[in-house]
Amino acid sequence: MSGWIDTFFDSYWGPTGLRTLGGLVAVLLPAGALVYIYLFKLMSFVQSRIGPMEAGPQGSLQLLAEVGKAFQKEDIFPRKADKIVFALAPFVVLMSTFLLVLVVPFGPDAWFVNLDTGIYFALAVSSVSVIGILMAGWASASKYSLLGGLRAAGQLIAYELPLVLAVMGVVIQAGTLNMQDIVLAQAEGEIFGWGGIGNPFILTQFVGFAIFLIAMQAELTQPPFDMPVAESELVSGYMTEYSGVRFLLFFIGEFATAGVFAMIASVLFLGGWWVPGIDPDSNLFNIVGPAVMFGKVLFVTLLIFWFRFTYPRFREDQLQRLCWKFLIPISLLNIVVTGVLKVVF
Amino acid sequence: MTAVSETEQLRYISQQAADARVNVEIETEGMTLNLGPQHPATHGTLRIIAKLDGEQVVAAEPVMGYMHRGYEKLAEVRTYPQVTTLVNRIDWVGSFANETPFILAAEKLMEIEAPPRAQYIRTILHEMSRIANVILGIGDMGVQVGAVTPIFFAFRDREYVLNQIEAVTGGRFHPNFDRIGGLKDDLPAGWIQNTKNAMEKVREFCDQIEELMYGNEIFQARTRGIGIIPADIGLSYGLSGVNIRGSGVDWDVRRDATPHGLVYDKADWKVWTHPDGDSYSRMWVRLQEVREGTKIVDQLLDDIPSGPIMAKVPRIIKVPAGEAYVETENPLGVMGYYVISKGDLNPFRVKIRSASFNNVSITPWLLKGVYVPDIITILGSLYFILGDIDR
């Protein structure tokens, strides 16, 4: 019996199957948790209502009800739509999320792929979703979708820059592009010779963290940067013509990407799977690491969603102005300062 | 910024258009965007045909009439007391205010006067329907610029006002409470204190929304300088109410031409204006209007006289032949009824001047040269109710 298991895990399919399963959990579990905790409950709390209460205790099964509802719905294709592109677009958007989670470490040995250029890879594949959104906007044969798709493309490409530049500071400080090594650099770092809590880069790179959060909010097209889906203007932007499962995929993509981006933010700035007081090489982190990550993800997304619930949205030109005239100069300055300090100390 | 002349505005528009085309070699083809009749931003069935160049509006035309219910014609085959049931549904968010001018016009024709107590309660209810209406308008503006939270606060606190209206009239939305010569019923016990508490809640809402929405930098960036209506242009399009006061015109029917039968002169209050004329100033005046409204209600509640609530009116109401026009300051602007009577049980002809129709008619002028997101901001700041446009 055990021989069979050993053979299975030594073969190609064993680890691959495990990784696939882990990837699904790593993407979908935070997404579901975010939708329930923040979108359903915190949003209701902010808006002085109670939110879903009927499905399950405290409405906890509402998510399943929503998914079930989406599966029952007809998969509508607009008559003039480019059928193949229209059908593929949501998968392309979701694919970007799954590619992103590949390089995120959850523990000393709990990772999917340990790339030496991990963060570089993550920032590169995060732009893949632009292609999916443009596909959706173009193929829907709807003016609202087209406007939404173009707005999304312009916004996502513009905000890639501050995102990358904000990460640069961390990379300079850690001296590596490897996500795992960035976590270790924070765990083994010292603040003026005192290593009690390591050196989470949020302390030294707080400017980078703020810029990363803002750019991330824009990458996720969450309010106040939700021009592409602005529901009072463009109905629902590039998602206007989608229904049923394909709409659900867009919806999952939105929140799963929020979760995965929050993971990357917590790896870069909050120390990832590591908590102070425990040796980072300890095997314990392979078990509690994912839970620690989850907690940090919840913290980062709390900030994102808090902004989402209280802020009105920018206009397209104001959004670009904020990016080019404010975020990019500041992040460049941040890089310069970080570089100088790195040389000095 | 003060009012700009039309030539200045046109120059600004063409300059904006030129800026947008910098470095664009190919001449883009225009696109026509059909906003509505079913569109989340129009909260009803208004349709705006916008011709776009990129995201910039070249020409915009509002199409109305999807909700026309023919109230002017229907009023001709109803008796006078029955007409209030119809006109209730014109501006459905502030219903009681629709009844007042019609009743006052009928009273003017019959040359009767409601007792003082009825006049006070009438004014209070008129003002409360304004509060209920404008609160919702403020919350709705939040949704139009992308902040979802204000509308929930607005719905929450509007309920306090609606509860009080329901307590006295029996109807939350369509009170149908005003009668020729007075009111249907007297106030229920304890109503005065409860209403004062509700007004306190409304003032809290105003403070809250001022911090949450008006103080927000993004909200200001989205509304300041957007959709500027110069005072003379606004007047020539027949704008009224907050939309014209937001352009700096100090004109309020409540203060300047209160029709006989409303007691606004008994309270101490202020007409707010704002010199800018942009979307923000309109919303700002709206907020002050709610605050003043609560003040008026509080003061009038303090000195409601005792006495009957109904004058001596014949059982079957026949209005003597004649013509009368009465206008009042309604939540959305000036609303007037021109009633012609031939001495029958029913009016011979009723012409309704509703505020939103005029307020929306400025959109072709106003929307020229703005971006698509600003269409929504401007429409939200003009704040119209579809029933008030189409009647």
Interface residues (C-beta under 8 A of the other chain):
Chain A: V46 Q47 S48 R49 K143 L147 P223 P224 D226 M227 A230 E231 S232 E233 L234 V235 F309 T310 Y311 P312 R313 F314 R315 E316 D317 Q318
Chain B: M31 L33 N34 H39 P40 A41 E55 G142 V143 Q144 V145 G146 A147 V148 T149 F152 F153 R156 L212 M213 N216 I218 F219 A221 R222 Y371 V372 P373 D374 I375 I376
